[in-house]
Amino acid sequence: MALSEQATFNPQFRQIRGSGRLNSRVAVAVEWTDGGRNLRAEGYTVDIGAKGCLAVAPQGFNLGQKLRLVNLTNQISCVAVLVWRGHEGRTGWELGLELQEPLADFWGLDF
């Protein structure tokens, strides 16, 4: 059976992403506080959207954890919530981050 014949659209996933995504590698930093200490890990995005991104960072986090995401290209930051954690690969963890009230130019693009 061909792949296209196996793939079906499941309406329950329609709301997972609020907007379209663009494959784009943007240098980012993820910042968080642990035990009163401010910590930071740098990584990059795999894709970006108006309301979130898929990023790869060397640190794994707990689902629902609030973080600060910094776009290292323009130094704009935004609170983000970890909504999905994928596999740990050679360069780090896959992180699905939902941006909380991002500035319109957070990515420097119009969505």
Secondary structure, DSSP 8 states (H G I E B T S, - for coil): --HHHH----GGGTTT-SS-EEE---EEEEEEEETTEEEEEEEEEEEEETTEEEEEESS---TT-EEEEEETTTTEEEEEEEEEEEEEETTEEEEEEEEES--TTSSSS--
